[in-house]
Amino acid sequence: MARLSPPFEAMRQRVGELEEDVGECGQVESELRSEIEGLRVFKWIIEDSPNGFSVVDRHYVYRTVNQLNLELHIQPVDQIVGHTVADLLGEAVFQEIVRPNLDRCFAGETVRYEVWFTYPSGGNRFMDITINSVADGPIVYDTEGNIIRMNPAAENLTGYSPEERQLPTAERMALLRFEAAASTPFLRD
């Protein structure tokens, strides 16, 4: 086999390197497509969740909310996202209940509390609020390491007994499904 002159040999090597890069790009593209699909599924799960989810920034402004939040507040997304928690819940509720808990979360603590809220869509609801503030959670930090955005989640506990409210969410959901199945009439031929 004939040997290539140095410039051609260098070009052949560079073509080989580029082919390897293209192969790696194909792998990266495949991984990105997979991640995008995973995020689509995650978004679908959050949107259809029976629990309220939102993202609130350091200025107490909603950055995103799921469908349940829109339904509870009877507001379109543009009347919640970009507005403060006080705008949505009222200044008194914000200052007395919500802000102290958000501030604890911004300080790095995972906060959980139960509270009655009055929603425009249907009156009083007893809610289990969890505000996650963990390094691997949906929390965003600034360059100094301060939490600037977090993810509050709310679960409607109305109708659960105090004992049932102490059960983990998965067990409450199983109990709810069992009760629904027990009250469903069965048809016989």
C-alpha positions in Angstrom: 0.0 0.0 0.0 1.3 3.4 -0.9 2.2 5.7 1.9 0.5 9.2 1.9 2.6 12.3 2.0 2.6 14.1 5.4 -0.1 16.7 4.6 -2.4 14.0 3.2 -1.7 11.8 6.2 -2.6 14.7 8.5 -5.8 15.3 6.6 -6.7 11.6 6.8 -6.1 11.6 10.6 -8.2 14.8 10.9 -11.1 13.2 8.9 -10.9 10.2 11.3 -11.1 12.5 14.3 -14.1 14.4 12.7 -15.8 11.0 12.1 -15.3 10.2 15.7 -16.7 13.6 16.7 -19.7 13.1 14.5 -20.3 9.7 16.2 -20.1 11.3 19.6 -22.5 14.1 18.4 -24.9 11.4 17.3 -24.7 9.8 20.8 -25.2 13.2 22.5 -28.1 14.0 20.2 -29.7 10.6 21.1 -29.2 11.3 24.8 -30.7 14.8 24.4 -33.7 13.4 22.6 -34.2 10.9 25.3 -33.9 13.5 28.0 -36.4 15.8 26.2 -38.8 12.9 26.0 -38.4 12.3 29.7 -39.1 16.0 30.4 -42.2 15.8 28.3 -43.5 12.8 30.3 -42.6 14.6 33.5 -44.4 17.7 32.5 -47.4 15.6 31.6 -47.4 13.9 35.0 -47.1 17.2 36.8 -49.9 18.8 34.7 -52.3 15.9 35.4 -51.4 15.5 39.0 -54.2 15.6 41.6 -51.8 17.8 43.6 -50.9 21.4 43.1 -47.4 22.2 41.9 -45.7 25.6 41.4 -42.3 27.2 41.1 -41.8 30.3 43.2 -38.7 32.6 42.9 -36.9 34.5 45.6 -39.1 37.5 45.1 -42.2 35.3 45.8 -43.2 35.4 42.1 -44.8 32.4 40.5 -42.6 31.1 37.6 -44.9 28.2 36.7 -48.0 26.4 38.0 -49.7 23.2 37.0 -53.3 22.8 35.9 -54.7 22.2 39.4 -53.5 25.6 40.5 -55.3 27.3 37.6 -58.5 25.4 38.4 -58.3 26.1 42.2 -57.8 29.9 41.6 -60.1 30.1 38.5 -57.3 32.1 36.8 -55.6 31.8 33.4 -51.9 31.1 33.6 -50.9 34.7 32.7 -52.8 35.9 35.8 -50.7 33.7 38.1 -47.3 33.3 36.4 -45.3 36.5 36.8 -47.4 37.6 39.8 -46.6 37.3 43.4 -47.9 34.9 45.9 -49.5 37.8 47.8 -51.3 38.9 44.6 -52.9 35.5 44.4 -53.5 34.5 48.0 -53.9 38.0 49.5 -51.5 40.0 51.6 -52.7 38.7 55.0 -52.4 35.0 54.1 -49.1 35.6 52.4 -47.6 37.5 55.4 -49.0 35.4 58.2 -48.8 31.8 56.7 -47.0 31.5 53.4 -44.0 33.9 53.6 -42.6 32.6 56.8 -42.6 29.1 55.3 -41.1 30.2 52.0 -38.4 32.0 53.9 -37.5 28.9 55.8 -37.3 27.0 52.5 -35.1 29.8 51.0 -32.8 29.3 54.1 -32.4 25.6 53.0 -35.0 23.8 55.1 -37.7 21.4 53.7 -40.9 22.8 55.0 -44.2 20.9 55.5 -47.3 22.3 57.0 -51.1 21.8 56.9 -53.5 24.7 56.5 -57.0 25.6 55.5 -57.2 27.7 52.3 -60.2 29.3 50.8 -60.2 28.9 47.0 -62.4 30.7 44.5 -63.2 27.4 42.9 -64.8 25.7 45.8 -64.5 27.2 49.3 -62.3 25.8 52.0 -59.8 23.1 51.4 -57.5 21.5 54.0 -54.1 21.4 52.3 -50.8 19.6 53.1 -48.1 21.9 51.8 -44.6 20.7 51.2 -41.9 23.1 50.1 -38.8 21.3 49.0 -35.4 22.8 49.4 -32.9 20.1 48.7 -29.7 20.3 46.5 -30.9 17.6 44.1 -34.5 18.8 43.9 -36.1 21.4 41.7 -34.3 24.3 43.4 -32.3 26.9 41.7 -29.4 28.7 43.4 -27.6 32.0 42.6 -23.8 32.2 42.3 -23.4 32.8 46.0 -25.3 29.5 46.8 -28.5 31.2 47.9 -31.8 29.6 46.9 -33.6 31.8 44.4 -36.4 29.5 43.2 -38.1 26.5 44.8 -41.0 24.1 44.1 -43.9 24.2 46.6 -46.3 21.2 46.3 -49.8 21.1 47.8 -52.0 18.0 48.5 -55.7 18.4 49.2 -56.4 16.6 52.5 -60.1 17.7 52.8 -62.2 14.7 53.8 -59.3 12.7 55.4 -59.5 11.9 59.1 -56.6 13.1 61.2 -55.3 9.5 61.3 -55.5 9.1 57.5 -53.7 12.5 57.1 -50.7 11.0 58.9 -50.4 8.2 56.3 -47.8 8.7 53.5 -49.3 10.0 50.3 -49.0 6.6 48.5 -51.0 4.9 51.3 -53.7 7.6 51.2 -54.0 7.2 47.5 -54.3 3.4 47.9 -57.0 3.9 50.6 -58.9 6.3 48.3 -58.7 3.7 45.4 -59.9 1.0 47.8 -62.8 3.0 49.1 -63.8 4.0 45.5 -63.7 0.3 44.4 -65.7 -0.7 47.5 -68.5 1.8 46.7 -68.6 0.9 43.0 -71.6 -1.4 42.1 -70.8 -4.6 40.3 -73.0 -5.8 37.5 -73.8 -9.4 37.1 -75.2 -11.2 34.0 
